[in-house]
Amino acid sequence: MKFLINILIGFSLTTGSAFAEYFGTSSVSRFILENTGILQFGISGSAPNTCSYYGAFFKLDTTTPQGSSMYAMLLSAKLSGVPVQLWYTNTTAPAGSNEAGGCVTSKLATITAVALPE
């Protein structure tokens, strides 16, 4: 039941967003919060159709209510050591590339939903 509630919360936080990719259970490994409100973060493992910018695979706009809620879930998971499940849109850089291969903050995969598994 908790799993279903977490999924519903994740989906309700993203109104009208496309869910292009899903990445199963993984730990959050790195946070970089820019002064623009853009959060870059990494995970343990490698998610498909992402690039790596100094260890960050995903970005999230924390200045929106949805982004702020998802950031709170990610931070809570990171601090408590709980893995997360992620939905995201693909990177606009070549998949598998890094900062030397054209991956920059603006090209990171964009998070559309976050869930905390049971």
Buried (B, 14 or more C-beta within 10 A) or exposed (E): EEEEEBBEBBBEBBEEBEEEBBBEBBBBBBBBBEEEBBBBBBBEEEBEBBBBBEBBBBBBBBEEEBBBBBBEBBBEBBEEEBBBBBBBBBBBBEEBBBBEEBBEBEBBBBBBBBBBBE
